[in-house]
Amino acid sequence: MESKDKSLIIVLGPTSVGKSSTAAKLAKKIGGEIINCDSMQVYKGFDIGTDKIPQEKRGKIPHHLLDVVSPSTQFTAADFVRLTLQAIKKIAKKEKFPFIVGGTGLYLKALLDGLFPEGKRDPSIRKKLEKEAGEKGLESLREKLMKVDPAYCEKIGKHDKLRIIRALEVFCSTQIPLSEHFLKTESFVKDFNSIKIGLKLERQELYRRIEKRVDKMFEKGIVIEVQNLLQEGVSEKSPPFRALGYKYVLKFLKKEISMEDAIILTKRDTRHYAKRQMTWFRKIEGIKWFSPYEFPSILEYVQKSLI
């Protein structure tokens, strides 16, 4: 393998911290291409609300996994892994370094730790569990999960209906606890030298950036973007409409809230999201943290870490 086949640079951090611009500068310096790791930027037509990096700011650096699926498609962590591995191969053939850039912790975790090989989903079991949750309450299902898979049950939230039902569905159909399935997973990039760069800022500075970004989104015309998408026949139930920003624009267009409230609520939810992202990143080992203002130090660290 060429040396450039063996190193993978990951740039992660909370929303608005400056991942895209830092990664583009790094890729330009050392010869790399960028693979998007943002679960909403994969959707075509959703540009302003996802803060998709515009063509002119990409610095002639090829970007992969942007605008790859239609809004009606449910894009999953497994899809991300599959397309990312294809992109890594293409980039390696050009003797460039692959950069994974974004803040979707679930996708990063899937790539780095592996996905458990899901057996067939069983709609009849799921239906039964859904019915029980409705009739007896979620606590009843949680107690069942605690008996068959205490390790996983303790990891997830008491009110996480989706994961509680999925874990019981897996146990009922395979007779193996979900926590055991996860033990059998392995990293999709285990043969790579993964260099993990984390970007972070003081909370007040990050929140200031978040507020500025949200204001910019509305100035750039997120409302018009949503109107156009709806006119083109994109359903408001489409997965990307659940993204930060779009949710409240839809409410504004339905006259449920004012424009001012849409902006305030988007800012609030984005701050909460940034906190959740940091929780995800704490589960990932081996991250070297920097301020986005420390570009020379980041470049030096990456160059020293390359093989």
C-alpha positions in Angstrom: 0.0 0.0 0.0 1.1 3.6 -0.7 1.7 5.6 2.5 -1.3 7.7 1.6 -3.5 4.6 1.7 -2.8 4.2 5.3 -3.7 7.5 6.9 -7.1 8.8 7.5 -7.7 12.3 8.9 -10.9 12.9 10.9 -11.9 16.5 11.7 -14.8 16.6 14.2 -16.4 18.9 16.7 -19.7 20.6 17.5 -21.7 22.6 15.0 -20.4 26.1 14.0 -16.9 25.4 15.4 -15.2 25.7 12.0 -14.6 22.1 10.8 -15.2 22.7 7.1 -12.8 25.6 6.7 -10.1 24.0 8.9 -10.4 20.7 6.9 -10.3 22.5 3.6 -7.1 24.4 4.6 -5.5 21.2 5.9 -6.5 19.2 2.7 -4.9 21.9 0.6 -1.7 21.9 2.5 -1.1 18.1 2.5 -3.1 17.0 -0.5 -6.4 15.6 0.5 -10.0 15.2 -0.4 -13.0 15.7 1.9 -15.7 13.2 2.8 -18.8 14.8 4.4 -19.9 13.3 7.7 -23.0 15.4 8.3 -26.2 13.4 8.2 -28.2 16.3 6.6 -25.7 17.5 4.0 -26.2 14.3 2.1 -29.6 15.5 0.9 -30.1 17.3 -2.4 -31.7 20.7 -2.2 -31.2 21.2 1.5 -28.3 23.8 1.4 -28.9 26.8 3.6 -30.3 25.1 6.7 -27.6 22.5 6.7 -24.9 25.1 6.1 -23.5 23.2 3.1 -20.1 24.5 2.1 -20.7 26.5 -1.2 -18.6 25.5 -4.2 -16.6 28.7 -4.1 -15.4 28.0 -0.6 -14.3 24.5 -1.3 -10.9 25.8 -2.5 -10.9 23.4 -5.5 -10.8 20.5 -2.9 -13.1 17.6 -4.1 -15.9 17.0 -1.6 -17.6 13.6 -1.4 -21.0 12.6 0.1 -22.6 16.0 -0.5 -26.0 15.9 -2.3 -26.0 12.2 -2.8 -29.6 11.2 -1.9 -33.1 12.5 -2.6 -35.0 14.1 0.4 -37.5 11.2 0.5 -34.7 8.7 1.3 -33.9 7.6 4.9 -30.1 7.8 4.9 -28.5 5.5 7.6 -25.2 5.0 9.4 -24.8 1.9 7.3 -25.2 3.9 4.1 -22.7 6.4 5.3 -20.1 3.7 6.0 -20.7 2.0 2.6 -20.3 5.3 0.6 -17.4 6.5 2.8 -15.4 3.3 2.1 -16.0 3.7 -1.6 -14.8 7.3 -1.4 -11.7 6.4 0.6 -10.7 3.9 -2.2 -11.2 6.5 -4.9 -9.1 9.1 -3.0 -6.4 6.6 -2.2 -6.1 5.7 -5.9 -5.3 9.4 -6.6 -2.6 9.2 -3.8 -4.4 11.8 -1.8 -5.3 11.7 1.9 -9.0 11.0 2.8 -10.5 13.5 5.3 -13.7 12.6 7.2 -15.3 15.9 8.2 -18.4 16.5 10.2 -20.3 16.4 13.4 -22.6 13.4 13.2 -21.2 11.3 16.0 -23.3 8.2 15.2 -21.8 8.0 11.7 -18.2 8.4 13.0 -18.8 5.8 15.7 -20.2 3.4 13.1 -17.1 3.8 10.9 -14.6 3.6 13.8 -16.2 0.9 16.0 -18.3 -1.0 13.4 -21.9 -1.7 13.0 -23.5 -4.8 14.5 -24.6 -7.1 11.7 -28.3 -6.6 11.9 -30.4 -9.7 11.3 -33.7 -9.4 9.5 -36.0 -6.9 11.1 -39.2 -8.5 12.3 -42.2 -6.2 11.9 -44.5 -8.6 13.7 -42.3 -8.6 16.9 -41.9 -4.8 16.6 -45.7 -4.3 16.2 -46.3 -6.5 19.4 -43.8 -4.4 21.3 -45.2 -1.1 20.1 -48.7 -2.3 21.2 -47.4 -3.3 24.7 -45.7 0.1 25.1 -49.0 1.7 24.3 -51.1 -0.4 26.6 -48.8 -1.0 29.6 -46.3 1.9 29.2 -42.7 2.0 28.2 -41.5 1.1 31.7 -43.0 -2.4 31.3 -40.7 -2.9 28.2 -37.7 -1.4 30.0 -38.1 -3.9 32.8 -38.1 -6.8 30.2 -35.0 -5.3 28.6 -33.3 -5.1 32.0 -33.8 -8.8 32.5 -32.4 -9.9 29.2 -29.8 -7.2 28.5 -29.0 -5.1 31.6 -25.7 -3.9 30.0 -27.4 -2.2 27.1 -30.5 -1.1 29.2 -28.2 0.9 31.5 -26.5 2.6 28.6 -29.7 4.1 27.1 -32.2 6.6 28.4 -35.2 5.5 30.4 -37.5 7.1 27.8 -35.6 6.1 24.6 -38.6 4.1 23.2 -36.9 3.5 19.8 -33.8 1.9 21.3 -35.7 -0.1 23.9 -38.0 -1.6 21.3 -35.1 -2.3 18.9 -33.1 -4.0 21.6 -36.0 -6.2 22.5 -36.8 -6.9 18.9 -33.1 -8.1 18.4 -33.2 -10.3 21.4 -36.6 -11.9 20.5 -35.5 -12.6 16.9 -31.9 -13.8 17.7 -32.0 -14.8 21.4 -28.7 -12.9 21.7 -28.6 -9.6 23.7 -27.8 -6.5 21.6 -24.8 -5.7 23.9 -23.3 -9.1 22.8 -23.9 -8.3 19.1 -22.0 -5.1 19.6 -19.0 -7.0 21.1 -18.6 -8.8 17.8 -18.3 -5.6 15.7 -15.0 -4.3 14.3 -13.8 -1.1 12.9 -14.2 -0.6 9.1 -11.0 1.4 9.1 -8.9 -0.7 11.5 -6.1 -0.9 8.9 -5.7 2.8 8.8 -3.7 5.2 10.9 -6.7 7.3 12.0 -5.7 10.9 13.0 -8.5 12.4 15.0 -8.6 16.2 15.2 -11.2 17.7 17.5 -12.1 21.3 17.3 -13.6 23.1 20.3 -14.2 26.6 21.7 -15.2 28.2 25.0 -19.0 27.8 25.4 -19.8 31.5 25.1 -17.7 31.8 21.9 -19.3 28.7 20.4 -22.8 30.0 21.3 -22.0 33.4 19.7 -21.0 31.6 16.5 -24.2 29.5 16.6 -26.3 32.6 16.9 -24.5 34.3 14.1 -24.9 31.2 11.9 -28.6 31.0 12.5 -29.1 34.7 11.8 -27.1 34.2 8.5 -29.3 31.2 7.6 -32.5 33.4 7.7 -30.8 36.3 5.9 -29.6 33.9 3.1 -33.2 32.8 2.6 -33.9 29.6 4.3 -37.7 30.4 4.2 -37.6 30.7 0.4 -35.5 27.5 0.2 -38.2 25.7 2.2 -41.0 27.2 0.1 -39.2 26.0 -3.1 -38.7 22.5 -1.8 -42.4 22.2 -0.8 -43.4 23.5 -4.3 -41.2 20.9 -5.9 -43.2 18.3 -4.1 -40.8 17.4 -1.2 -42.9 16.1 1.6 -42.7 18.0 5.0 -42.3 14.5 6.5 -39.0 14.0 4.6 -36.0 13.1 6.9 -34.1 16.4 6.2 -37.0 18.5 7.2 -36.3 17.2 10.8 -32.9 19.1 10.6 -32.3 22.1 12.8 -33.8 25.2 11.3 -36.2 23.6 8.9 -38.5 22.3 11.6 -39.3 25.9 12.8 -39.5 27.4 9.2 -42.2 24.8 8.5 -44.1 26.0 11.7 -43.6 29.6 10.6 -45.0 28.9 7.1 -48.0 27.2 8.7 -48.5 30.4 10.8 -48.0 28.4 14.0 -45.1 30.6 15.2 -43.7 34.0 14.3 -40.4 34.5 12.4 -38.8 35.9 15.6 -39.8 32.7 17.5 -38.5 30.5 14.6 -35.1 32.2 14.9 -35.0 32.0 18.7 -36.1 28.3 18.8 -33.6 27.4 16.1 -30.8 29.0 18.1 -31.9 27.2 21.3 -32.1 23.8 19.6 -28.7 24.3 18.0 -27.1 25.1 21.3 -28.6 21.9 22.8 -27.4 19.9 19.7 -23.9 21.2 20.2 -23.9 19.8 23.8 -25.2 16.4 22.6 -22.5 16.3 19.9 -19.8 16.7 22.6 -21.3 13.9 24.6 -20.9 11.6 21.5 -17.3 12.7 20.9 -16.4 11.9 24.5 -17.1 8.2 23.6 -14.5 8.3 20.8 -11.0 7.5 21.9 -7.8 9.2 20.7 -9.0 12.6 19.8 -6.5 15.5 20.0 -8.3 18.7 20.7 -7.5 22.1 19.4 -9.0 25.6 19.0 -9.9 26.3 15.4 -7.6 29.4 15.8 -4.6 27.1 16.3 -4.2 26.1 12.6 -0.3 26.0 12.6 -0.4 23.6 15.6 -3.1 21.4 13.9 -1.1 21.2 10.7 2.1 20.3 12.6 0.3 17.6 14.6 -1.2 16.1 11.4 2.1 16.1 9.6 3.9 14.5 12.5 1.2 11.8 12.8 1.2 10.8 9.1 2.7 7.5 8.1 
